[in-house]
Structure formats: C-alpha cells, structure tokens
Amino acid sequence: MSAINYLHELNLPESCISPKLRELLTPVGLDPFERPEITTRYEHDQYGPGYEYVHMVMALTDEADALSVANFGEVSDGVVSFSTPVVDECGGLAGHAPSISGHDYVVASYGNGSFYSYHLAEKLWMALGLSPRCVGGDDQRLIYDDLSLPEFGIAEGEISSSYYYRASRNVSWRMSNEYLRKYLWMQGKHGTRVFFYEANIQETKEISDLLRDGGHFCAKPENGWYELDIRRINGKTLMQLWAVVCAVTPELCAVQAAAGLSWPGIAGVVDHQRANALVEPTPIFLDDRFLERYEQNSFYQTTPFQTHGDWTCNPAYSGQWSFTDCRRVGRNLIRVRLRELYKPKPDREIVWAHAHVVPQKIVDQTDLNEEHIVAKVQGFLEALLDLADGVAWLATDLGLGGPTCEELIGISREELEAEHWLPYPKLSRLAQVAPLSMSEQQFLSRCKEIHELWQKIPNGILRRIVDQGGHDPKSYKSFGSLKLLQILTNILERLNSNQETTANFSGGHQDSEISDRNANLAPLFLTADLRNADAHTGGSVSETLTRLGFDMSQTNSGYGTALDFVFDQNIAAFIYIGAEIKALQARSS
C-alpha cells in the first residue's frame, strides 16, 4: 500500500471530515467480509445547510505514487463514459474502448447529465465467473453471484438513475473485498477511487483563518493527488474536493482454507492429501446446526435419506459438490469420517463443518441412541400412513368407495419406496434442525407444520364413515376433521370392546360418542391449540403444554425437548387410532 496518509495530507479540521468523505479517503483493509464501495453518485439536502454530494468511480491503476488528479477528467464527470461517441462515417467506432483516462474500470458507468446507467465491468464478472440477476420493480438493482460455490451478492448496485433538477435516486455499488482483491491481484493493479466531493461545512476558526483573504482558499499541489477549494457562497461555506485515492492493493484476503485445520483425535494439522491417505475410519462429530446454512437456502439439496437403518444428511449443491456419509447419531449430532469431509468441495464448506465440531468429551457424555428429529418425523409419517391405510380399508368395507393413501394424506407409499422423501419437501421442512435451544416461536411454527401435515384427510370421507355409525348427522354437522376423528375413535372403541365387526357399525350406538372427549386424542387437540398459540400470550403456550403433561421447567434453555414431547404424543395418538382400526379389521375380514 502506498505510504500516503490521505487524511493527514489533506490537513482539514475534523469537523470538515464527514463519514462519507472519511470513507473515500481511507484505504480498504484485508477483511474478506468488508464490502467497499466501488462506484457511487450521492446527493443529500440539495439546497439545505446539510448539503453533501459525491460521485466516484474506481479505476485500475499502477502504483499510487505516480497518480495526479490532473490526469483524470472523470473526477468531474463521475462516470466512465460521458455522452456517446460522435461517428460520422462507417467504421468510425473501430477501436472505441471506454476507460478511465486510459485505465480499466470496475463498474461500467455511462451518463449524459440527464440519464445514468451502471453495470459491473464485463472483464471483471467474466474473469471471476459471476452470474447476474436483477431484482426490484421500478428501482431495479443488479446482483452478481458466484454460483460455482455458491456465494451470493458478490457485487450489487442500482442499474440506473436520472437527473432533472435533482437525482431520481442515489446510486451505490459495493463489492466483496475478497473478490475485488482477487481481480486486482489477477490484473496486478491497484483499485483507485477517482472522485469529486462537495459539502456545506461549518466555518470553524481554522476554516476562517484559511478564508481570510477574500473568502476563498484553494490548495492544488503540483502533480498532487487532490485539488481542494473552500469558499463562502450564498451565506454558506462550501468545500469542494477533486481527488484520486489509491484505496485497494492487489493483495489477496486470507482465504478460508481447509489445509492446516486441527481435528479431534488427529495429531497435527490436516490437509487434503493427509485426509485422503487416512485408511482407518476417523469419526468426527458435528453439531447438527451445521445443516442450518443449507436447510434455509433452496439452492442446496438437503433431503434426508435412510440407508441400512441409518439416516444420512448430505448437503449438496446443484451437482457441483456434495458432502458424503454424514450420519445422524444422538439427538443433535452428525458422525462423518474425516476422509469424507475432505472429498472434493469448496474449502469454505469444510471450514464451515470444522466450526461445528463437537469435542470428544462432549460426545462421550451424549446418548448416541437418542432419537433425532428426522427419526421423529419418520415415526410420525409411518403412524399417518398406517392410519390412512386403516381409513381406506374402513371406507371400502362400509361400501363408501376405495380411497387411496395418497388421496387421504397426500403421500404415496409407492413414491416413498421409489424416491424416499424427495417428492415431499414438506417432510424435509418438518425434519429441519431442531436444537434444544430453539425459541418458542420456532417451536410453535413446527407444531403448526405437525398439525397441518395430517389435516389433508378430507372431512367428507371421515363424515361419510361416521354417518354409518347410526347417529343423527345434524348433531355433528359443523364438526371438522379432528372432532370427526374423535367420534370415529369412540365408535371403534365401542365395537372393539364388544368384539363386534363392521356389520354392527351402527348397532348399539350411543349419543355420548358424539360429545365425549377421548383422552387418547387429547394431544391432537392440544397441538391444534399450539398451532394458533402465536396469536396468544406466552402463558397460553405454557398452559397448553402443561395440560399435555409436559414439565415446563425443561424449557428454561429452549423448546427442543417440548417439540420432542409433542411429536411423541402425536405419534402415540395416531398409533392408537390405527390400532383400533386394525383390531376391527382382524375380526371383520
């Protein structure tokens, strides 16, 4: 980096240095997560005392010491190309190559005083392999992503603006410091801000001393990097600055590298070659919150798969790369061999996994056989499938048609057998990471999904089955699926207690079957209450869980155990109904 200290050399009072001017004069550090501004056109309080204006473009230059503001006409124009070229004959445009006074640019900008447009330089986005997308309605923005990793929002900014007495909107382009420096390094160039800045400033004693001769001060070092003008005008003190500031050096940011990481149970640091040479299985345990980054982004595939009795969770990206052999163990752990972690994928993904390593002493204190969230969802699914099969048989045996499992709950056993959970993303959403520390709102959201998964059972089918029970349909005319399911369960209990078959479905019916609450279905009703609990006070959630039989003291550190409990209670309720249908089916067949 150049030895120039721009703030020191400009030698202005602190009161004159606004945050925006300070940013323009300050070189960019090596933080890969910083997003320096690479082009701007900004105007604030145009006719007021707080007036501030700046336009800036970034050029690719050689060493900063040789830069002079006199060599850059763009300090006045604020765009790479001002107006269109005049061409009077065929071929007159040959050799036309827009530049910033002979230097390449980062953002291709055009303006003519009325209309302005901006795009990332073609050389840059093609060299870095970026892909553009456009968002917004009238005020559109361009965003460039690196879809090979993926990494989103590498660079972004407004596409256009107009000027008629005032700017239609401000324009600001920012770019990832990591990617900007990579491009500068590839080019062997510095990123130099070429800008004009003006603002109304407070006239302090230091400024008054500068303006004592005619109310005007001008500083213009020979072949210097800036030209400064301060004057009194229309009752205000206006400062204007034309400058070229070498802001970004062609030094790479520290990359997220997988080589040199230390892992539990492995002596010394590990690189790709050493990890690939490991023959003995070396298990690494990760906190399953490692998956949240992938589960929350539709660009990744995170569908769980069951193989040989184990559940794997292998995040993958668009056929470009994938984790392999990540197996769920315990409630919130993932076991993976170190060799598998280092198989081809971006280093930053391995670094992300490393950030979620669980120390062996914690693993030793963990029950590795405890059921995890995916197993809970699978148990819930199997109970629903058995219920759907039972309802389908009952409807068929009562002569009400033959509904399929898919028609009842929207899930096909055949598709599950052929493609596992892939056709049913709602199952994957329900099985997303559920840490013990999950918030109440996250817990309620998951309860809503549990309730809604089985709500696909058509009321009409349940109602037609209940109609065969001999009751007056008017007495349950307004009932929904949950209360209809309760009536059906009461009827089934009566038939099974009397060892009867479906031939006696309506015989001996009792009015209490319509109104009696069935304790075995209480979890379904209470989960329905939790579904809407986010509209109530926190006390209603506590009250509902307590009625369900849950010890609320377990929520002191989060609602993860409460979710486990709700799953278990719902599974038990559906298993109970399915068992009652199977008992009737065994006698009626």
MIVEX-149016 format. One record per residue (C-alpha): residue in three letters; x negated, y negated, z negated. Coordinates in pm, whole numbers, padded with zeros to 5 digits, always signed. Example, Ala and Ser with C-alpha at 12.3 -4.5 7.8 and 13.67 -1.06 7.14 Angstrom:
2
ALA-01230+00450-00780 SER-01367+00106-00714 
% end
This chain:
589
MET+00000+00000+00000 SER-00117-00350+00076 ALA-00276-00540-00210 ILE-00038-00832-00150 ASN+00176-00917-00451 TYR+00460-01089-00269 LEU+00640-01221-00577 HIS+00314-01364-00714 GLU+00202-01523-00386 LEU+00539-01687-00326 ASN+00495-01858-00665 LEU+00858-01954-00721 PRO+01023-02012-01062 GLU+01206-01708-01197 SER+01537-01895-01170 CYS+01500-01905-00790 ILE+01449-01529-00754 SER+01793-01371-00720 PRO+01828-00990-00746 LYS+01871-00968-00369 LEU+01556-01174-00299 ARG+01361-00974-00558 GLU+01461-00653-00380 LEU+01344-00795-00047 LEU+01005-00888-00192 THR+00947-00566-00389 PRO+00778-00266-00221 VAL+00956+00069-00240 GLY+00820+00331-00481 LEU+00781+00705-00427 ASP+01104+00813-00595 PRO+01268+01056-00343 PHE+01615+00968-00474 GLU+01579+00594-00412 ARG+01780+00458-00119 PRO+01606+00144+00010 GLU+01792-00100+00233 ILE+01671-00078+00593 THR+01896-00339+00756 THR+02131-00600+00614 ARG+02340-00903+00703 TYR+02486-01056+00389 GLU+02674-01376+00317 HIS+02824-01489-00013 ASP+03015-01806-00121 GLN+02951-01971+00214 TYR+03046-02327+00115 GLY+03016-02299-00262 PRO+02742-02358-00517 GLY+02659-01986-00530 TYR+02586-01964-00157 GLU+02344-01687-00058 TYR+02264-01547+00285 VAL+02019-01290+00417 HIS+01958-01094+00734 MET+01688-00830+00755 VAL+01563-00565+00997 MET+01291-00308+00931 ALA+01003-00272+01177 LEU+00739-00001+01205 THR+00404-00178+01182 ASP+00038-00109+01123 GLU-00150-00233+00814 ALA+00026-00516+00633 ASP-00276-00747+00606 ALA-00253-00849+00974 LEU+00117-00943+00964 SER+00218-01303+01024 VAL+00570-01443+01014 ALA+00484-01648+01325 ASN+00467-01326+01529 PHE+00825-01216+01454 GLY+01105-01410+01622 GLU+01352-01164+01466 VAL+01322-01347+01133 SER+01562-01600+01289 ASP+01783-01362+01489 GLY+01822-01083+01231 VAL+01875-00813+01495 VAL+01653-00606+01722 SER+01820-00736+02037 PHE+01987-01077+02053 SER+02210-01104+02364 THR+02193-00882+02669 PRO+01916-00899+02932 VAL+01973-01105+03249 VAL+01945-00880+03555 ASP+01976-01043+03899 GLU+01867-00758+04124 CYS+01891-00379+04148 GLY+01641-00210+03921 GLY+01574-00527+03728 LEU+01629-00347+03399 ALA+01348-00098+03462 GLY+01107-00092+03173 HIS+01351-00259+02935 ALA+01251-00141+02585 PRO+01410-00326+02290 SER+01170-00378+01998 ILE+01096-00599+01701 SER+00828-00816+01861 GLY+00667-00509+02012 HIS+00722-00281+01714 ASP+00960+00014+01679 TYR+01263-00026+01451 VAL+01457+00186+01201 VAL+01808+00065+01285 ALA+01905-00031+01640 SER+02095-00357+01598 TYR+02247-00587+01857 GLY+02412-00928+01821 ASN+02500-01238+02018 GLY+02619-01473+01744 SER+02978-01350+01762 PHE+02958-00970+01764 TYR+02710-00733+01600 SER+02666-00356+01618 TYR+02437-00110+01438 HIS+02319+00249+01483 LEU+02027+00447+01347 ALA+01736+00440+01592 GLU+01761+00727+01839 LYS+01395+00819+01793 LEU+01444+00849+01419 TRP+01756+01064+01400 MET+01633+01294+01678 ALA+01288+01335+01518 LEU+01442+01419+01180 GLY+01721+01635+01323 LEU+02007+01430+01176 SER+02373+01456+01274 PRO+02604+01153+01271 ARG+02963+01133+01152 CYS+03196+00837+01139 VAL+03431+00756+00852 GLY+03682+00481+00784 GLY+03964+00318+00975 ASP+03910-00037+01095 ASP+03597-00075+00880 GLN+03405+00222+01012 ARG+03072+00348+00880 LEU+02819+00583+01034 ILE+02671+00852+00810 TYR+02380+01074+00911 ASP+02337+01420+00758 ASP+02068+01685+00776 LEU+02288+01986+00845 SER+01995+02227+00859 LEU+01962+02224+00477 PRO+02231+02077+00432 GLU+02162+01732+00289 PHE+02434+01468+00325 GLY+02424+01089+00351 ILE+02059+01066+00459 ALA+02132+00725+00609 GLU+02452+00525+00633 GLY+02586+00181+00708 GLU+02852-00025+00883 ILE+02887+00015+01260 SER+02980-00341+01346 SER+03086-00685+01233 SER+03192-01009+01395 TYR+03136-01377+01320 TYR+03386-01658+01370 TYR+03311-01941+01125 ARG+03248-01664+00872 ALA+03138-01300+00881 SER+03414-01041+00908 ARG+03222-00828+00658 ASN+02875-00775+00519 VAL+02654-00508+00672 SER+02417-00290+00471 TRP+02224+00015+00590 ARG+02044+00233+00338 MET+01838+00548+00384 SER+01695+00826+00171 ASN+01343+00728+00065 GLU+01229+01086+00120 TYR+01344+01094+00484 LEU+01237+00737+00562 ARG+00886+00804+00435 LYS+00875+01133+00626 TYR+00949+00947+00951 LEU+00694+00674+00873 TRP+00436+00944+00794 MET+00511+01119+01124 GLN+00461+00788+01305 GLY+00166+00673+01091 LYS+00340+00338+01041 HIS+00450+00111+00756 GLY+00811+00006+00704 THR+00811-00375+00714 ARG+01107-00597+00625 VAL+01148-00885+00869 PHE+01399-01123+00714 PHE+01545-01467+00662 TYR+01686-01566+00324 GLU+01857-01884+00209 ALA+02048-01982-00101 ASN+02155-02276-00310 ILE+01925-02281-00611 GLN+01923-02452-00946 GLU+01692-02755-00945 THR+01468-02697-01243 LYS+01178-02920-01344 GLU+00939-02704-01138 ILE+01159-02749-00828 SER+01197-03125-00892 ASP+00818-03155-00904 LEU+00796-02984-00564 LEU+01060-03215-00415 ARG+00927-03548-00550 ASP+00804-03657-00206 GLY+01120-03720-00002 GLY+01327-03436-00144 HIS+01161-03181+00082 PHE+00900-02912+00025 CYS+00752-02680+00288 ALA+00491-02406+00242 LYS+00356-02241+00555 PRO+00020-02067+00504 GLU-00177-02028+00826 ASN-00112-01680+00967 GLY+00075-01612+00643 TRP+00348-01361+00577 TYR+00608-01627+00486 GLU+00737-01978+00554 LEU+00920-02147+00267 ASP+01140-02456+00287 ILE+01319-02626-00004 ARG+01522-02945+00038 ARG+01808-03144-00108 ILE+02107-03145+00123 ASN+02471-03244+00069 GLY+02420-03273-00305 LYS+02272-02925-00335 THR+01922-02780-00336 LEU+01876-02531-00054 MET+01593-02281-00036 GLN+01508-02107+00293 LEU+01253-01829+00338 TRP+01131-01658+00656 ALA+00912-01358+00574 VAL+00762-01025+00675 VAL+00709-00787+00382 CYS+00536-00452+00411 ALA+00772-00252+00189 VAL+00721+00120+00260 THR+00393+00302+00317 PRO+00357+00621+00523 GLU+00317+00828+00206 LEU+00538+01133+00158 CYS+00755+01164-00152 ALA+00683+01456-00378 VAL+00876+01741-00217 GLN+01084+01993-00406 ALA+00853+02292-00356 ALA+00916+02647-00472 ALA+00542+02718-00486 GLY+00397+02660-00830 LEU+00709+02734-01035 SER+00685+02944-01351 TRP+00947+03213-01420 PRO+01031+03410-01736 GLY+00848+03743-01755 ILE+00595+03647-01484 ALA+00243+03544-01580 GLY+00120+03234-01399 VAL+00286+03036-01123 VAL+00468+03194-00827 ASP+00460+03111-00458 HIS+00637+03277-00165 GLN+00353+03519-00093 ARG+00327+03640-00451 ALA+00705+03674-00490 ASN+00725+03880-00169 ALA+00448+04110-00296 LEU+00637+04198-00615 VAL+00728+04566-00591 GLU+00860+04625-00941 PRO+01206+04473-00993 THR+01163+04150-01184 PRO+01506+04036-01306 ILE+01568+03666-01350 PHE+01880+03548-01533 LEU+02053+03227-01426 ASP+02333+03030-01588 ASP+02629+03070-01350 ARG+02668+02690-01337 PHE+02403+02732-01070 LEU+02704+02815-00846 GLU+02896+02491-00908 ARG+02697+02298-00648 TYR+02807+02546-00382 GLU+03162+02616-00501 GLN+03252+02247-00492 ASN+03142+02195-00131 SER+03330+02351+00160 PHE+03012+02356+00371 TYR+02895+02660+00171 GLN+03034+03012+00158 THR+03070+03141-00199 THR+03328+03420-00177 PRO+03256+03687-00444 PHE+03211+04047-00325 GLN+03242+04370-00519 THR+02975+04626-00433 HIS+02922+04957-00617 GLY+03114+04831-00917 ASP+02920+04503-00946 TRP+03027+04156-00839 THR+02781+03961-00626 CYS+02786+03584-00577 ASN+02557+03492-00290 PRO+02592+03126-00181 ALA+02529+03092+00192 TYR+02520+02809+00441 SER+02662+02842+00791 GLY+02448+03140+00890 GLN+02132+02936+00827 TRP+02033+03087+00493 SER+02175+03280+00201 PHE+02097+03391-00150 THR+02097+03770-00183 ASP+02171+04024-00457 CYS+02293+03769-00713 ARG+02493+03985-00954 ARG+02720+03863-01229 VAL+02648+04003-01575 GLY+02799+03898-01903 ARG+03042+03611-01911 ASN+02822+03338-01765 LEU+02502+03495-01635 ILE+02368+03589-01294 ARG+02097+03851-01255 VAL+01874+03832-00947 ARG+01534+03972-00862 LEU+01261+03713-00817 ARG+01170+03857-00478 GLU+01527+03798-00359 LEU+01519+03436-00477 TYR+01215+03362-00262 LYS+01357+03512+00057 PRO+01386+03252+00339 LYS+01586+02948+00236 PRO+01505+02580+00178 ASP+01269+02531-00115 ARG+01510+02289-00278 GLU+01760+02574-00321 ILE+01501+02782-00506 VAL+01416+02479-00721 TRP+01789+02439-00793 ALA+01807+02803-00907 HIS+01496+02753-01122 ALA+01668+02464-01300 HIS+01932+02712-01424 VAL+01700+02984-01556 VAL+01809+03124-01892 PRO+01525+03212-02135 GLN+01490+03582-02217 LYS+01554+03522-02588 ILE+01898+03382-02499 VAL+01966+03676-02267 ASP+01875+03919-02547 GLN+02148+03761-02763 THR+02410+03788-02489 ASP+02662+04068-02435 LEU+02585+04162-02074 ASN+02902+04374-02055 GLU+03138+04088-02140 GLU+03393+04025-01867 HIS+03321+03726-01640 ILE+03567+03501-01460 VAL+03559+03696-01133 ALA+03644+04021-01312 LYS+03930+03840-01488 VAL+04071+03728-01153 GLN+04033+04079-01009 GLY+04220+04225-01308 PHE+04493+03964-01262 LEU+04511+04044-00891 GLU+04541+04419-00949 ALA+04822+04365-01201 LEU+05005+04145-00947 LEU+04957+04399-00668 ASP+05097+04676-00887 LEU+05392+04455-00979 ALA+05456+04373-00612 ASP+05445+04744-00522 GLY+05692+04817-00801 VAL+05933+04542-00698 ALA+05911+04660-00335 TRP+05998+05016-00439 LEU+06284+04900-00661 ALA+06436+04684-00385 THR+06408+04972-00139 ASP+06559+05228-00381 LEU+06851+04995-00453 GLY+06917+04959-00079 LEU+06810+04595-00064 GLY+06557+04634+00217 GLY+06188+04713+00204 PRO+05980+04401+00134 THR+05603+04440+00165 CYS+05343+04344-00092 GLU+05235+04053+00132 GLU+05594+03925+00156 LEU+05621+03929-00222 ILE+05294+03768-00337 GLY+05128+03659-00012 ILE+04844+03912-00041 SER+04798+04229+00163 ARG+04628+04539+00020 GLU+04513+04632+00371 GLU+04343+04296+00423 LEU+04180+04320+00081 GLU+04046+04662+00172 ALA+03912+04542+00506 GLU+03786+04191+00427 HIS+03786+04171+00046 TRP+03867+03816-00074 LEU+03768+03639+00247 PRO+04125+03585+00378 TYR+04234+03448+00038 PRO+04031+03139-00063 LYS+04277+03075-00346 LEU+04126+03377-00525 SER+03777+03229-00491 ARG+03902+02895-00624 LEU+04059+03065-00923 ALA+03733+03253-00987 GLN+03509+02946-00980 VAL+03261+02900-01263 ALA+03437+02863-01599 PRO+03176+02763-01860 LEU+03259+02797-02227 SER+03223+02419-02247 MET+03491+02350-01982 SER+03708+02047-02052 GLU+04075+02055-02141 GLN+04165+01908-01802 GLN+03968+02178-01619 PHE+04138+02441-01834 LEU+04485+02306-01754 SER+04404+02293-01384 ARG+04305+02662-01391 CYS+04624+02750-01584 LYS+04823+02582-01307 GLU+04647+02799-01047 ILE+04715+03114-01251 HIS+05085+03031-01270 GLU+05118+02935-00904 LEU+04945+03248-00773 TRP+05237+03474-00867 GLN+05507+03215-00803 LYS+05517+03324-00440 ILE+05752+03609-00537 PRO+06077+03499-00366 ASN+06362+03415-00603 GLY+06603+03570-00353 ILE+06455+03920-00383 LEU+06449+03908-00765 ARG+06802+03771-00771 ARG+06936+04049-00544 ILE+06774+04312-00767 VAL+06915+04154-01084 ASP+07257+04134-00916 GLN+07258+04515-00916 GLY+07242+04511-01296 GLY+07616+04452-01324 HIS+07601+04103-01475 ASP+07806+03804-01365 PRO+07583+03619-01113 LYS+07725+03287-01234 SER+07553+03336-01570 TYR+07205+03312-01414 LYS+07287+03108-01105 SER+07035+02834-01188 PHE+06753+03062-01304 GLY+06412+03054-01140 SER+06171+03339-01079 LEU+06035+03351-01434 LYS+06373+03388-01604 LEU+06490+03631-01335 LEU+06179+03839-01400 GLN+06268+03837-01771 ILE+06622+03962-01700 LEU+06477+04236-01480 THR+06236+04339-01757 ASN+06523+04355-02007 ILE+06722+04576-01768 LEU+06419+04803-01715 GLU+06367+04839-02091 ARG+06733+04942-02134 LEU+06712+05202-01857 ASN+06382+05345-01984 SER+06495+05357-02347 ASN+06797+05562-02236 GLN+06590+05775-01994 GLU+06813+05669-01705 THR+06745+05637-01331 THR+06820+05365-01075 ALA+07156+05538-01018 ASN+07258+05390-01354 PHE+07109+05047-01285 SER+07435+04865-01366 GLY+07568+05112-01623 GLY+07576+05002-01984 HIS+07459+04652-01915 GLN+07466+04404-02200 ASP+07514+04026-02196 SER+07204+03987-02415 GLU+06990+04095-02120 ILE+07060+03753-01968 SER+06976+03544-02271 ASP+06729+03746-02479 ARG+06369+03634-02472 ASN+06128+03916-02404 ALA+05818+03885-02622 ASN+05609+04075-02368 LEU+05668+03797-02113 ALA+05601+03511-02354 PRO+05252+03448-02205 LEU+05408+03376-01866 PHE+05644+03117-02012 LEU+05370+02954-02216 THR+05137+02943-01916 ALA+05418+02768-01729 ASP+05424+02513-02011 LEU+05048+02464-01981 ARG+05091+02414-01607 ASN+05257+02081-01681 ALA+05074+02004-02003 ASP+04853+01742-01838 ALA+05158+01515-01839 HIS+05195+01558-02216 THR+04983+01467-02513 GLY+04683+01673-02618 GLY+04891+01803-02911 SER+05126+01991-02677 VAL+04833+02193-02537 SER+04724+02285-02889 GLU+05079+02376-02987 THR+05132+02592-02678 LEU+04808+02783-02724 THR+04882+02837-03092 ARG+05225+02980-03005 LEU+05046+03210-02763 GLY+04840+03340-03057 PHE+04513+03161-02984 ASP+04286+03024-03258 MET+04239+02658-03163 SER+03917+02635-03366 GLN+03750+02814-03072 THR+03797+02506-02854 ASN+03557+02292-03059 SER+03286+02343-02798 GLY+03517+02374-02496 TYR+03814+02558-02350 GLY+03633+02853-02187 THR+03749+03107-02447 ALA+04103+02967-02420 LEU+04101+03039-02045 ASP+03982+03396-02111 PHE+04269+03439-02353 VAL+04529+03304-02109 PHE+04400+03539-01838 ASP+04414+03840-02070 GLN+04765+03759-02190 ASN+04899+03709-01837 ILE+04738+04030-01716 ALA+04892+04220-02008 ALA+05237+04075-01925 PHE+05226+04184-01561 ILE+05085+04524-01652 TYR+05378+04569-01891 ILE+05640+04490-01624 GLY+05462+04715-01372 ALA+05451+04999-01626 GLU+05826+04967-01690 ILE+05896+04993-01316 LYS+05663+05295-01281 ALA+05838+05471-01569 LEU+06174+05421-01396 GLN+06028+05527-01062 ALA+05890+05852-01210 ARG+06242+05959-01319 SER+06423+05829-01011 SER+06204+05991-00743 
% end
